Amino acid sequence: MHNNITVTQAINSAYPELPSQPRTLLTVRQFSDKHSAFTQGAIRNLIFLAESRKTSKGIITGNGLNIALVRIGRKLLIDEAKFFQWIDEQQEISK
């Protein structure tokens, strides 16, 4: 047992950026089902507005949600922890 603790400590010191728990990645539907305050439409709108885009009036900056989005091919997943971190940041900005 002592060797396991030593190995774990060695891994953590060598790779401090490794998360201790795997990330929770959810589809839009799964996220909406789990957090009913956010409808699928509202989440999709936030995703659409996540990145900066060019319009006839100039560049419109995105809302920054792309830090919580993981794209694998056509699949789009939401990192649950980063989404709520983004929500907290939005609250700080609006103060």
MDAnalysis code that builds the backbone (N, CA, C; Angstrom):
import MDAnalysis as mda
import numpy as np

u = mda.Universe.empty(285, n_residues=95, atom_resindex=np.repeat(np.arange(95), 3), trajectory=True)
u.add_TopologyAttr("name", ["N", "CA", "C"] * 95)
u.add_TopologyAttr("resid", np.arange(1, 96))
u.add_TopologyAttr("resname", ["MET", "HIS", "ASN", "ASN", "ILE", "THR", "VAL", "THR", "GLN", "ALA", "ILE", "ASN", "SER", "ALA", "TYR", "PRO", "GLU", "LEU", "PRO", "SER", "GLN", "PRO", "ARG", "THR", "LEU", "LEU", "THR", "VAL", "ARG", "GLN", "PHE", "SER", "ASP", "LYS", "HIS", "SER", "ALA", "PHE", "THR", "GLN", "GLY", "ALA", "ILE", "ARG", "ASN", "LEU", "ILE", "PHE", "LEU", "ALA", "GLU", "SER", "ARG", "LYS", "THR", "SER", "LYS", "GLY", "ILE", "ILE", "THR", "GLY", "ASN", "GLY", "LEU", "ASN", "ILE", "ALA", "LEU", "VAL", "ARG", "ILE", "GLY", "ARG", "LYS", "LEU", "LEU", "ILE", "ASP", "GLU", "ALA", "LYS", "PHE", "PHE", "GLN", "TRP", "ILE", "ASP", "GLU", "GLN", "GLN", "GLU", "ILE", "SER", "LYS"])
u.atoms.positions = np.array([
    [0.825, -1.189, 0.000],
    [0.000, 0.000, 0.000],
    [0.869, 1.252, 0.000],
    [1.954, 1.220, 0.737],
    [2.847, 2.370, 0.807],
    [3.437, 2.687, -0.559],
    [3.739, 1.645, -1.348],
    [4.268, 1.858, -2.695],
    [3.254, 2.555, -3.593],
    [1.975, 2.222, -3.453],
    [0.943, 2.874, -4.255],
    [0.871, 4.364, -3.965],
    [0.986, 4.730, -2.716],
    [0.959, 6.146, -2.355],
    [2.168, 6.851, -2.950],
    [3.313, 6.228, -2.900],
    [4.520, 6.818, -3.452],
    [4.401, 6.991, -4.961],
    [3.862, 6.004, -5.645],
    [3.676, 6.093, -7.091],
    [2.687, 7.208, -7.427],
    [1.591, 7.275, -6.690],
    [0.594, 8.325, -6.913],
    [1.201, 9.700, -6.692],
    [1.961, 9.844, -5.634],
    [2.609, 11.124, -5.365],
    [3.602, 11.474, -6.462],
    [4.328, 10.478, -6.957],
    [5.297, 10.717, -8.026],
    [4.592, 11.167, -9.304],
    [3.484, 10.528, -9.626],
    [2.726, 10.905, -10.826],
    [2.176, 12.319, -10.676],
    [1.612, 12.618, -9.507],
    [1.051, 13.952, -9.282],
    [2.114, 15.040, -9.329],
    [3.299, 14.748, -8.828],
    [4.354, 15.763, -8.866],
    [4.932, 15.911, -10.272],
    [4.977, 14.826, -11.033],
    [5.501, 14.889, -12.397],
    [4.505, 15.518, -13.364],
    [3.212, 15.302, -13.116],
    [2.159, 15.804, -13.999],
    [1.101, 16.539, -13.181],
    [1.421, 17.726, -12.678],
    [0.457, 18.434, -11.823],
    [-0.800, 18.885, -12.564],
    [-0.726, 18.964, -13.889],
    [-1.880, 19.426, -14.654],
    [-2.929, 18.341, -14.869],
    [-2.613, 17.096, -14.537],
    [-3.588, 16.020, -14.698],
    [-4.730, 16.194, -13.709],
    [-5.962, 16.117, -14.183],
    [-7.085, 16.234, -13.248],
    [-7.190, 14.986, -12.383],
    [-7.628, 15.175, -11.150],
    [-7.769, 14.026, -10.259],
    [-9.001, 13.206, -10.632],
    [-10.007, 13.851, -11.177],
    [-11.218, 13.177, -11.628],
    [-11.378, 13.422, -13.128],
    [-11.914, 12.456, -13.856],
    [-12.154, 12.709, -15.281],
    [-13.204, 13.799, -15.460],
    [-13.066, 14.550, -16.538],
    [-14.023, 15.626, -16.809],
    [-15.387, 15.039, -17.143],
    [-16.417, 15.769, -16.780],
    [-17.773, 15.384, -17.151],
    [-18.121, 16.122, -18.432],
    [-18.225, 15.366, -19.516],
    [-18.565, 15.933, -20.816],
    [-19.965, 15.472, -21.187],
    [-20.820, 16.435, -21.520],
    [-22.217, 16.136, -21.808],
    [-22.622, 16.726, -23.153],
    [-23.530, 16.037, -23.844],
    [-24.114, 16.613, -25.050],
    [-25.086, 17.713, -24.623],
    [-25.560, 18.476, -25.584],
    [-26.520, 19.541, -25.277],
    [-27.759, 18.947, -24.613],
    [-28.257, 17.858, -25.149],
    [-29.456, 17.225, -24.588],
    [-29.195, 16.727, -23.163],
    [-28.071, 16.053, -22.955],
    [-27.749, 15.549, -21.620],
    [-27.592, 16.691, -20.620],
    [-26.936, 17.761, -21.058],
    [-26.731, 18.911, -20.179],
    [-28.075, 19.528, -19.800],
    [-28.945, 19.685, -20.784],
    [-30.262, 20.269, -20.543],
    [-31.104, 19.381, -19.633],
    [-31.022, 18.078, -19.825],
    [-31.766, 17.156, -18.961],
    [-31.253, 17.207, -17.523],
    [-29.947, 17.316, -17.367],
    [-29.346, 17.326, -16.031],
    [-29.564, 18.664, -15.327],
    [-29.525, 19.752, -16.092],
    [-29.670, 21.106, -15.538],
    [-30.862, 21.765, -16.231],
    [-32.037, 21.524, -15.697],
    [-33.268, 21.939, -16.375],
    [-33.437, 23.454, -16.482],
    [-32.621, 24.221, -15.792],
    [-32.693, 25.683, -15.918],
    [-32.230, 26.130, -17.306],
    [-31.479, 25.268, -17.988],
    [-30.955, 25.588, -19.315],
    [-31.660, 24.719, -20.352],
    [-32.489, 25.346, -21.180],
    [-33.152, 24.593, -22.240],
    [-32.148, 24.298, -23.347],
    [-32.475, 23.325, -24.184],
    [-31.587, 23.005, -25.300],
    [-31.416, 24.213, -26.212],
    [-32.492, 24.925, -26.453],
    [-32.419, 26.104, -27.311],
    [-31.514, 27.183, -26.739],
    [-31.612, 27.400, -25.437],
    [-30.773, 28.415, -24.793],
    [-29.297, 28.024, -24.864],
    [-29.022, 26.745, -24.644],
    [-27.632, 26.278, -24.715],
    [-27.101, 26.415, -26.138],
    [-27.915, 26.027, -27.118],
    [-27.480, 26.135, -28.518],
    [-27.227, 27.595, -28.899],
    [-28.026, 28.506, -28.371],
    [-27.811, 29.926, -28.636],
    [-26.487, 30.388, -28.024],
    [-26.204, 29.967, -26.801],
    [-24.930, 30.322, -26.168],
    [-23.753, 29.761, -26.966],
    [-23.914, 28.549, -27.488],
    [-22.857, 27.933, -28.299],
    [-22.658, 28.723, -29.589],
    [-23.757, 29.121, -30.229],
    [-23.675, 29.900, -31.466],
    [-22.939, 31.216, -31.235],
    [-23.158, 31.814, -30.076],
    [-22.550, 33.109, -29.764],
    [-21.168, 32.984, -29.119],
    [-20.653, 31.770, -28.998],
    [-19.402, 31.541, -28.271],
    [-18.184, 32.150, -28.956],
    [-18.125, 32.074, -30.264],
    [-16.940, 32.550, -30.982],
    [-17.207, 33.896, -31.643],
    [-16.142, 34.659, -31.811],
    [-16.259, 35.941, -32.506],
    [-16.681, 35.692, -33.945],
    [-17.455, 36.620, -34.486],
    [-17.922, 36.456, -35.855],
    [-17.915, 37.803, -36.568],
    [-17.779, 37.725, -37.865],
    [-17.707, 38.925, -38.688],
    [-19.078, 39.210, -39.284],
    [-19.515, 40.449, -39.167],
    [-20.786, 40.865, -39.750],
    [-20.537, 42.076, -40.643],
    [-21.577, 42.545, -41.271],
    [-21.446, 43.727, -42.121],
    [-21.095, 44.972, -41.303],
    [-21.367, 44.934, -40.011],
    [-21.057, 46.072, -39.141],
    [-19.712, 45.922, -38.441],
    [-19.002, 44.847, -38.723],
    [-17.701, 44.624, -38.111],
    [-17.657, 43.308, -37.361],
    [-16.673, 43.184, -36.517],
    [-16.494, 41.946, -35.761],
    [-17.244, 42.045, -34.438],
    [-18.020, 41.020, -34.165],
    [-18.732, 40.917, -32.893],
    [-17.985, 39.889, -32.052],
    [-17.546, 40.307, -30.879],
    [-16.793, 39.382, -30.033],
    [-17.719, 38.317, -29.465],
    [-17.167, 37.139, -29.278],
    [-17.940, 36.029, -28.734],
    [-18.130, 36.164, -27.238],
    [-18.942, 35.287, -26.697],
    [-19.223, 35.340, -25.261],
    [-18.194, 34.583, -24.428],
    [-17.275, 33.861, -25.068],
    [-16.209, 33.177, -24.351],
    [-16.535, 31.771, -23.898],
    [-17.717, 31.290, -24.227],
    [-18.115, 29.952, -23.792],
    [-17.265, 28.854, -24.422],
    [-16.555, 29.160, -25.502],
    [-15.782, 28.120, -26.185],
    [-14.734, 27.463, -25.286],
    [-14.429, 28.044, -24.123],
    [-13.516, 27.373, -23.186],
    [-14.151, 26.118, -22.601],
    [-15.482, 26.048, -22.629],
    [-16.197, 24.906, -22.055],
    [-16.670, 23.917, -23.113],
    [-16.359, 24.182, -24.368],
    [-16.839, 23.327, -25.453],
    [-15.724, 22.426, -25.958],
    [-16.066, 21.172, -26.171],
    [-15.123, 20.195, -26.710],
    [-15.728, 19.660, -27.999],
    [-14.996, 19.830, -29.085],
    [-15.487, 19.342, -30.375],
    [-14.648, 18.146, -30.810],
    [-15.343, 17.066, -31.118],
    [-14.699, 15.863, -31.637],
    [-15.432, 15.538, -32.932],
    [-14.832, 15.922, -34.046],
    [-15.532, 15.781, -35.320],
    [-16.761, 16.673, -35.306],
    [-17.916, 16.097, -35.587],
    [-19.165, 16.859, -35.551],
    [-19.789, 16.890, -34.164],
    [-19.293, 16.041, -33.285],
    [-19.845, 15.948, -31.924],
    [-19.389, 17.145, -31.103],
    [-20.332, 17.770, -30.426],
    [-20.024, 18.884, -29.546],
    [-20.410, 18.488, -28.128],
    [-19.451, 18.591, -27.227],
    [-19.679, 18.241, -25.832],
    [-19.408, 19.451, -24.954],
    [-20.103, 19.510, -23.840],
    [-19.944, 20.615, -22.897],
    [-19.232, 20.086, -21.660],
    [-18.135, 20.732, -21.306],
    [-17.428, 20.410, -20.071],
    [-18.213, 21.073, -18.940],
    [-18.837, 20.255, -18.123],
    [-19.761, 20.757, -17.107],
    [-19.091, 21.730, -16.133],
    [-17.930, 21.376, -15.623],
    [-17.246, 22.231, -14.644],
    [-16.843, 23.567, -15.272],
    [-16.323, 23.520, -16.497],
    [-15.901, 24.757, -17.157],
    [-17.097, 25.630, -17.524],
    [-18.233, 25.008, -17.831],
    [-19.435, 25.781, -18.133],
    [-19.829, 26.618, -16.923],
    [-19.851, 26.007, -15.753],
    [-20.258, 26.748, -14.557],
    [-19.179, 27.728, -14.111],
    [-17.930, 27.431, -14.430],
    [-16.860, 28.402, -14.194],
    [-17.093, 29.626, -15.080],
    [-17.479, 29.393, -16.333],
    [-17.783, 30.483, -17.261],
    [-18.968, 31.307, -16.747],
    [-19.987, 30.638, -16.219],
    [-21.143, 31.342, -15.644],
    [-20.676, 32.266, -14.516],
    [-19.815, 31.744, -13.639],
    [-19.300, 32.558, -12.528],
    [-18.527, 33.764, -13.048],
    [-17.725, 33.558, -14.094],
    [-16.968, 34.672, -14.678],
    [-17.903, 35.723, -15.259],
    [-19.007, 35.292, -15.851],
    [-19.974, 36.242, -16.404],
    [-20.589, 37.082, -15.291],
    [-20.803, 36.469, -14.143],
    [-21.359, 37.203, -13.007],
    [-20.379, 38.260, -12.511],
    [-19.080, 37.925, -12.502],
    [-18.064, 38.879, -12.059],
    [-17.933, 40.038, -13.038],
    [-18.046, 39.747, -14.331],
    [-17.926, 40.790, -15.356],
    [-19.077, 41.781, -15.246],
    [-20.270, 41.282, -14.956],
    [-21.447, 42.156, -14.931],
    [-21.531, 43.014, -13.674],
    [-20.670, 42.771, -12.704],
    [-20.699, 43.579, -11.466],
    [-20.045, 44.915, -11.672],
])
